């Protein structure tokens, strides 16, 4: 499966350097970065956005942020995002039953290994990924009583970042990179 468009034949040196770094880190051909080279401003902005992703902060550990990324990837039905964000989920302690819940195949509440904070973060990520956005005041109060303001911003930014990539990647028809094929 190919993307809707090919990457440009000539890529600016600065962008080639950024692509090289991203491919070195991931070990994969990063077609999104290559195709974004058609519009360098989008490529640079997207690269900056990606470089500032949260990996851990306070109660928001790697596991919780991966759960959020995976929840958004499934909510937006983005094959590339699912492939990338679900890669090596077991490394951060995510169980098969938890993946089924993130995929919506079983109820979130039926998985006892999720903590209350994880369930709230997943629900928040799913709400952020809906169109139109609708937040019930009771749910927001629950989020506010369990997360700090900083944590709320990190959760929202993490979910929004995956939504950005999901929409962009799907709009360009970019197929999965094969992260799960290792």
C-alpha atoms as an extended CHARMM CRD file, in Angstrom:
* protein
*
       182  EXT
         1         1  UNK       CA              0.0000000000        0.0000000000        0.0000000000  PROA      1               0.0000000000
         2         2  UNK       CA              1.3380000000        3.3840000000       -0.9850000000  PROA      2               0.0000000000
         3         3  UNK       CA              0.6220000000        6.8660000000        0.2740000000  PROA      3               0.0000000000
         4         4  UNK       CA             -1.5800000000        9.1130000000       -1.8520000000  PROA      4               0.0000000000
         5         5  UNK       CA              1.5170000000       11.0280000000       -2.9830000000  PROA      5               0.0000000000
         6         6  UNK       CA              5.2230000000       10.2600000000       -3.2630000000  PROA      6               0.0000000000
         7         7  UNK       CA              7.8890000000       12.0410000000       -1.2980000000  PROA      7               0.0000000000
         8         8  UNK       CA              9.6650000000       14.8490000000       -3.1440000000  PROA      8               0.0000000000
         9         9  UNK       CA             12.7360000000       13.8430000000       -5.1250000000  PROA      9               0.0000000000
        10        10  UNK       CA             14.7310000000       16.6730000000       -3.5350000000  PROA      10              0.0000000000
        11        11  UNK       CA             14.5250000000       17.3860000000        0.2070000000  PROA      11              0.0000000000
        12        12  UNK       CA             16.1340000000       20.3880000000        1.8980000000  PROA      12              0.0000000000
        13        13  UNK       CA             19.3150000000       19.5910000000        3.8380000000  PROA      13              0.0000000000
        14        14  UNK       CA             17.8070000000       20.6430000000        7.1980000000  PROA      14              0.0000000000
        15        15  UNK       CA             14.8190000000       18.3600000000        6.6250000000  PROA      15              0.0000000000
        16        16  UNK       CA             17.0480000000       15.4870000000        5.4890000000  PROA      16              0.0000000000
        17        17  UNK       CA             18.9200000000       15.8240000000        8.7830000000  PROA      17              0.0000000000
        18        18  UNK       CA             15.6600000000       15.7200000000       10.7830000000  PROA      18              0.0000000000
        19        19  UNK       CA             14.4270000000       12.7300000000        8.7900000000  PROA      19              0.0000000000
        20        20  UNK       CA             17.7430000000       10.9510000000        9.3510000000  PROA      20              0.0000000000
        21        21  UNK       CA             17.4490000000       11.4870000000       13.1250000000  PROA      21              0.0000000000
        22        22  UNK       CA             13.8330000000       10.2820000000       13.2390000000  PROA      22              0.0000000000
        23        23  UNK       CA             14.6790000000        7.1980000000       11.1880000000  PROA      23              0.0000000000
        24        24  UNK       CA             17.7410000000        6.4860000000       13.3160000000  PROA      24              0.0000000000
        25        25  UNK       CA             15.6070000000        6.6760000000       16.4910000000  PROA      25              0.0000000000
        26        26  UNK       CA             12.7350000000        4.5760000000       15.1340000000  PROA      26              0.0000000000
        27        27  UNK       CA             14.6720000000        2.2000000000       12.9050000000  PROA      27              0.0000000000
        28        28  UNK       CA             11.9640000000        2.7060000000       10.2570000000  PROA      28              0.0000000000
        29        29  UNK       CA             11.4660000000        4.7380000000        7.1140000000  PROA      29              0.0000000000
        30        30  UNK       CA              9.4200000000        7.6730000000        8.3540000000  PROA      30              0.0000000000
        31        31  UNK       CA              7.2140000000        8.3610000000        5.3560000000  PROA      31              0.0000000000
        32        32  UNK       CA              5.1920000000       11.0650000000        7.1540000000  PROA      32              0.0000000000
        33        33  UNK       CA              8.3410000000       13.1680000000        7.6150000000  PROA      33              0.0000000000
        34        34  UNK       CA              9.4370000000       12.5270000000        4.0370000000  PROA      34              0.0000000000
        35        35  UNK       CA              6.0800000000       13.5190000000        2.5420000000  PROA      35              0.0000000000
        36        36  UNK       CA              5.8560000000       16.6040000000        4.7470000000  PROA      36              0.0000000000
        37        37  UNK       CA              9.0440000000       17.7720000000        3.0120000000  PROA      37              0.0000000000
        38        38  UNK       CA              6.7590000000       19.0260000000        0.2280000000  PROA      38              0.0000000000
        39        39  UNK       CA              5.9050000000       21.8700000000        2.6190000000  PROA      39              0.0000000000
        40        40  UNK       CA              8.9580000000       22.5760000000        4.8150000000  PROA      40              0.0000000000
        41        41  UNK       CA              7.0450000000       24.7780000000        7.2840000000  PROA      41              0.0000000000
        42        42  UNK       CA              4.7070000000       21.8620000000        8.0770000000  PROA      42              0.0000000000
        43        43  UNK       CA              7.6560000000       19.4900000000        8.2890000000  PROA      43              0.0000000000
        44        44  UNK       CA              9.5460000000       21.7120000000       10.7240000000  PROA      44              0.0000000000
        45        45  UNK       CA              6.4700000000       22.4800000000       12.8250000000  PROA      45              0.0000000000
        46        46  UNK       CA              5.5420000000       18.8010000000       13.0030000000  PROA      46              0.0000000000
        47        47  UNK       CA              9.1150000000       17.8890000000       13.9020000000  PROA      47              0.0000000000
        48        48  UNK       CA              9.1750000000       20.4150000000       16.7330000000  PROA      48              0.0000000000
        49        49  UNK       CA              5.8070000000       19.1380000000       17.9810000000  PROA      49              0.0000000000
        50        50  UNK       CA              7.0750000000       15.5580000000       17.9690000000  PROA      50              0.0000000000
        51        51  UNK       CA             10.3600000000       16.4610000000       19.6770000000  PROA      51              0.0000000000
        52        52  UNK       CA              8.4600000000       17.9540000000       22.6190000000  PROA      52              0.0000000000
        53        53  UNK       CA              6.2660000000       14.9120000000       23.3200000000  PROA      53              0.0000000000
        54        54  UNK       CA              5.8640000000       14.0440000000       27.0150000000  PROA      54              0.0000000000
        55        55  UNK       CA              7.3090000000       10.6950000000       28.0330000000  PROA      55              0.0000000000
        56        56  UNK       CA              6.9330000000       10.9490000000       31.7810000000  PROA      56              0.0000000000
        57        57  UNK       CA              5.9440000000       13.6820000000       34.2110000000  PROA      57              0.0000000000
        58        58  UNK       CA              4.7840000000       13.2470000000       37.7920000000  PROA      58              0.0000000000
        59        59  UNK       CA              1.9870000000       10.6730000000       38.0100000000  PROA      59              0.0000000000
        60        60  UNK       CA              1.9640000000       10.5040000000       34.2330000000  PROA      60              0.0000000000
        61        61  UNK       CA              4.4580000000        7.7140000000       33.7460000000  PROA      61              0.0000000000
        62        62  UNK       CA              5.4230000000        6.0090000000       30.4830000000  PROA      62              0.0000000000
        63        63  UNK       CA              2.6590000000        3.4320000000       30.8630000000  PROA      63              0.0000000000
        64        64  UNK       CA             -0.1120000000        5.9970000000       31.3240000000  PROA      64              0.0000000000
        65        65  UNK       CA              1.0380000000        8.1640000000       28.4250000000  PROA      65              0.0000000000
        66        66  UNK       CA              1.3220000000        5.0890000000       26.1930000000  PROA      66              0.0000000000
        67        67  UNK       CA             -2.2280000000        4.1210000000       27.2010000000  PROA      67              0.0000000000
        68        68  UNK       CA             -3.3680000000        7.6120000000       26.1690000000  PROA      68              0.0000000000
        69        69  UNK       CA             -1.5250000000        7.4160000000       22.8360000000  PROA      69              0.0000000000
        70        70  UNK       CA             -2.9540000000        3.9800000000       22.1340000000  PROA      70              0.0000000000
        71        71  UNK       CA             -6.4800000000        5.0310000000       23.1350000000  PROA      71              0.0000000000
        72        72  UNK       CA             -6.3500000000        7.9660000000       20.7150000000  PROA      72              0.0000000000
        73        73  UNK       CA             -4.8400000000        5.8240000000       17.9600000000  PROA      73              0.0000000000
        74        74  UNK       CA             -7.7170000000        3.3550000000       18.2320000000  PROA      74              0.0000000000
        75        75  UNK       CA            -10.3310000000        6.1210000000       18.6450000000  PROA      75              0.0000000000
        76        76  UNK       CA             -9.1630000000        7.7880000000       15.4350000000  PROA      76              0.0000000000
        77        77  UNK       CA             -8.7880000000        4.4410000000       13.6230000000  PROA      77              0.0000000000
        78        78  UNK       CA             -5.3530000000        5.4430000000       12.2960000000  PROA      78              0.0000000000
        79        79  UNK       CA             -3.4350000000        2.3300000000       11.1580000000  PROA      79              0.0000000000
        80        80  UNK       CA             -0.0630000000        4.1230000000       11.1810000000  PROA      80              0.0000000000
        81        81  UNK       CA             -0.7140000000        5.5230000000       14.6680000000  PROA      81              0.0000000000
        82        82  UNK       CA             -1.9060000000        2.1690000000       16.0010000000  PROA      82              0.0000000000
        83        83  UNK       CA              1.2030000000        0.5030000000       14.5750000000  PROA      83              0.0000000000
        84        84  UNK       CA              3.5880000000        3.0890000000       16.0180000000  PROA      84              0.0000000000
        85        85  UNK       CA              1.9180000000        3.8010000000       19.3620000000  PROA      85              0.0000000000
        86        86  UNK       CA              1.0800000000        0.1790000000       20.1750000000  PROA      86              0.0000000000
        87        87  UNK       CA              4.5840000000       -1.0260000000       19.4340000000  PROA      87              0.0000000000
        88        88  UNK       CA              6.1820000000       -2.7490000000       22.4260000000  PROA      88              0.0000000000
        89        89  UNK       CA              3.1950000000       -2.0370000000       24.6790000000  PROA      89              0.0000000000
        90        90  UNK       CA              4.2060000000       -4.9340000000       26.9630000000  PROA      90              0.0000000000
        91        91  UNK       CA              7.5100000000       -3.1830000000       27.7440000000  PROA      91              0.0000000000
        92        92  UNK       CA              5.5970000000       -0.6170000000       29.8430000000  PROA      92              0.0000000000
        93        93  UNK       CA              3.4100000000       -3.2970000000       31.4340000000  PROA      93              0.0000000000
        94        94  UNK       CA              0.3090000000       -3.0660000000       29.2420000000  PROA      94              0.0000000000
        95        95  UNK       CA             -1.5300000000       -6.3910000000       29.2120000000  PROA      95              0.0000000000
        96        96  UNK       CA             -3.4490000000       -8.0800000000       26.3610000000  PROA      96              0.0000000000
        97        97  UNK       CA             -6.7850000000       -7.5280000000       28.1540000000  PROA      97              0.0000000000
        98        98  UNK       CA             -5.9360000000       -3.8360000000       28.4530000000  PROA      98              0.0000000000
        99        99  UNK       CA             -5.2580000000       -3.6410000000       24.6990000000  PROA      99              0.0000000000
       100       100  UNK       CA             -8.6540000000       -5.2320000000       24.0560000000  PROA      100             0.0000000000
       101       101  UNK       CA            -10.2630000000       -2.5550000000       26.2380000000  PROA      101             0.0000000000
       102       102  UNK       CA             -8.3580000000        0.2130000000       24.4470000000  PROA      102             0.0000000000
       103       103  UNK       CA             -9.6110000000       -1.1970000000       21.1400000000  PROA      103             0.0000000000
       104       104  UNK       CA            -13.1750000000       -1.1190000000       22.4910000000  PROA      104             0.0000000000
       105       105  UNK       CA            -13.5540000000       -4.8870000000       22.2770000000  PROA      105             0.0000000000
       106       106  UNK       CA            -14.2500000000       -5.2060000000       26.0020000000  PROA      106             0.0000000000
       107       107  UNK       CA            -15.4550000000       -2.6820000000       28.5620000000  PROA      107             0.0000000000
       108       108  UNK       CA            -12.8050000000       -0.5250000000       30.2250000000  PROA      108             0.0000000000
       109       109  UNK       CA            -14.4260000000       -1.1960000000       33.6100000000  PROA      109             0.0000000000
       110       110  UNK       CA            -14.0590000000       -4.9720000000       33.1470000000  PROA      110             0.0000000000
       111       111  UNK       CA            -10.2440000000       -4.7800000000       33.2520000000  PROA      111             0.0000000000
       112       112  UNK       CA             -9.1520000000       -4.8150000000       36.9090000000  PROA      112             0.0000000000
       113       113  UNK       CA             -5.5160000000       -4.0240000000       36.1220000000  PROA      113             0.0000000000
       114       114  UNK       CA             -6.3250000000       -0.4360000000       35.1110000000  PROA      114             0.0000000000
       115       115  UNK       CA             -5.9730000000        2.0440000000       37.9430000000  PROA      115             0.0000000000
       116       116  UNK       CA             -8.6110000000        4.7230000000       38.4870000000  PROA      116             0.0000000000
       117       117  UNK       CA             -6.2240000000        7.3550000000       37.1020000000  PROA      117             0.0000000000
       118       118  UNK       CA             -5.5310000000        5.2520000000       34.0000000000  PROA      118             0.0000000000
       119       119  UNK       CA             -9.2430000000        4.7550000000       33.3350000000  PROA      119             0.0000000000
       120       120  UNK       CA             -9.8420000000        8.4890000000       33.6890000000  PROA      120             0.0000000000
       121       121  UNK       CA             -6.9240000000        9.3300000000       31.3990000000  PROA      121             0.0000000000
       122       122  UNK       CA             -8.1820000000        6.8650000000       28.7590000000  PROA      122             0.0000000000
       123       123  UNK       CA            -11.7220000000        8.2520000000       28.9550000000  PROA      123             0.0000000000
       124       124  UNK       CA            -10.3740000000       11.8010000000       28.6910000000  PROA      124             0.0000000000
       125       125  UNK       CA             -8.2720000000       10.8340000000       25.6480000000  PROA      125             0.0000000000
       126       126  UNK       CA            -11.3200000000        9.2760000000       23.9940000000  PROA      126             0.0000000000
       127       127  UNK       CA            -13.3910000000       12.4030000000       24.6400000000  PROA      127             0.0000000000
       128       128  UNK       CA            -10.6300000000       14.5850000000       23.1920000000  PROA      128             0.0000000000
       129       129  UNK       CA            -10.7100000000       12.4010000000       20.0720000000  PROA      129             0.0000000000
       130       130  UNK       CA            -14.4570000000       12.7680000000       19.4410000000  PROA      130             0.0000000000
       131       131  UNK       CA            -16.0980000000       15.1250000000       17.0140000000  PROA      131             0.0000000000
       132       132  UNK       CA            -17.6950000000       17.2740000000       18.2060000000  PROA      132             0.0000000000
       133       133  UNK       CA            -15.8810000000       17.6330000000       21.4930000000  PROA      133             0.0000000000
       134       134  UNK       CA            -18.2640000000       17.2280000000       24.4210000000  PROA      134             0.0000000000
       135       135  UNK       CA            -17.1680000000       17.2320000000       28.0420000000  PROA      135             0.0000000000
       136       136  UNK       CA            -19.7480000000       16.6070000000       30.7290000000  PROA      136             0.0000000000
       137       137  UNK       CA            -19.1530000000       18.9500000000       33.7070000000  PROA      137             0.0000000000
       138       138  UNK       CA            -19.2160000000       16.0110000000       36.1490000000  PROA      138             0.0000000000
       139       139  UNK       CA            -16.4720000000       14.2540000000       34.2230000000  PROA      139             0.0000000000
       140       140  UNK       CA            -14.3410000000       17.4050000000       34.1370000000  PROA      140             0.0000000000
       141       141  UNK       CA            -14.7460000000       17.7520000000       37.9050000000  PROA      141             0.0000000000
       142       142  UNK       CA            -13.6120000000       14.1320000000       38.2640000000  PROA      142             0.0000000000
       143       143  UNK       CA            -10.5630000000       14.8180000000       36.0780000000  PROA      143             0.0000000000
       144       144  UNK       CA             -9.7680000000       18.0020000000       38.0320000000  PROA      144             0.0000000000
       145       145  UNK       CA            -10.0350000000       16.1980000000       41.3620000000  PROA      145             0.0000000000
       146       146  UNK       CA             -7.6140000000       13.4530000000       40.2450000000  PROA      146             0.0000000000
       147       147  UNK       CA             -5.0570000000       15.3070000000       38.1260000000  PROA      147             0.0000000000
       148       148  UNK       CA             -3.1320000000       18.5320000000       38.6340000000  PROA      148             0.0000000000
       149       149  UNK       CA             -3.5340000000       21.3580000000       36.1600000000  PROA      149             0.0000000000
       150       150  UNK       CA             -0.1330000000       20.4670000000       34.6860000000  PROA      150             0.0000000000
       151       151  UNK       CA             -1.1540000000       16.8210000000       34.2950000000  PROA      151             0.0000000000
       152       152  UNK       CA             -4.4050000000       17.8390000000       32.5980000000  PROA      152             0.0000000000
       153       153  UNK       CA             -2.4480000000       19.9160000000       30.0920000000  PROA      153             0.0000000000
       154       154  UNK       CA             -0.0300000000       17.0420000000       29.4340000000  PROA      154             0.0000000000
       155       155  UNK       CA             -2.8970000000       14.5660000000       28.9480000000  PROA      155             0.0000000000
       156       156  UNK       CA             -4.7630000000       16.9380000000       26.6310000000  PROA      156             0.0000000000
       157       157  UNK       CA             -1.6140000000       17.8280000000       24.6730000000  PROA      157             0.0000000000
       158       158  UNK       CA             -0.6400000000       14.1640000000       24.3050000000  PROA      158             0.0000000000
       159       159  UNK       CA             -4.0990000000       13.2330000000       23.0190000000  PROA      159             0.0000000000
       160       160  UNK       CA             -4.1910000000       16.2830000000       20.7260000000  PROA      160             0.0000000000
       161       161  UNK       CA             -0.7640000000       15.4510000000       19.3320000000  PROA      161             0.0000000000
       162       162  UNK       CA             -1.8260000000       11.9190000000       18.3620000000  PROA      162             0.0000000000
       163       163  UNK       CA             -5.0430000000       13.3660000000       16.8830000000  PROA      163             0.0000000000
       164       164  UNK       CA             -2.9470000000       15.7760000000       14.8050000000  PROA      164             0.0000000000
       165       165  UNK       CA             -0.7840000000       12.9720000000       13.4470000000  PROA      165             0.0000000000
       166       166  UNK       CA             -3.7820000000       10.6810000000       12.8770000000  PROA      166             0.0000000000
       167       167  UNK       CA             -5.6100000000       13.2780000000       10.7970000000  PROA      167             0.0000000000
       168       168  UNK       CA             -2.5170000000       14.2950000000        8.8350000000  PROA      168             0.0000000000
       169       169  UNK       CA             -1.3270000000       10.7470000000        8.1560000000  PROA      169             0.0000000000
       170       170  UNK       CA             -4.7760000000        9.5410000000        7.1110000000  PROA      170             0.0000000000
       171       171  UNK       CA             -5.3120000000       12.6130000000        4.9070000000  PROA      171             0.0000000000
       172       172  UNK       CA             -2.1170000000       11.7070000000        3.0410000000  PROA      172             0.0000000000
       173       173  UNK       CA             -2.8970000000        7.9810000000        2.8970000000  PROA      173             0.0000000000
       174       174  UNK       CA              0.3190000000        6.9970000000        4.6570000000  PROA      174             0.0000000000
       175       175  UNK       CA              0.3780000000        3.2650000000        5.4710000000  PROA      175             0.0000000000
       176       176  UNK       CA              1.7650000000        1.7370000000        8.7010000000  PROA      176             0.0000000000
       177       177  UNK       CA              5.5660000000        1.7070000000        8.9600000000  PROA      177             0.0000000000
       178       178  UNK       CA              5.7820000000       -1.8530000000       10.2420000000  PROA      178             0.0000000000
       179       179  UNK       CA              6.6670000000       -1.2400000000       13.8820000000  PROA      179             0.0000000000
       180       180  UNK       CA              4.7890000000       -4.3900000000       14.9220000000  PROA      180             0.0000000000
       181       181  UNK       CA              6.6630000000       -6.5860000000       12.4380000000  PROA      181             0.0000000000
       182       182  UNK       CA              9.8830000000       -6.8640000000       14.4360000000  PROA      182             0.0000000000
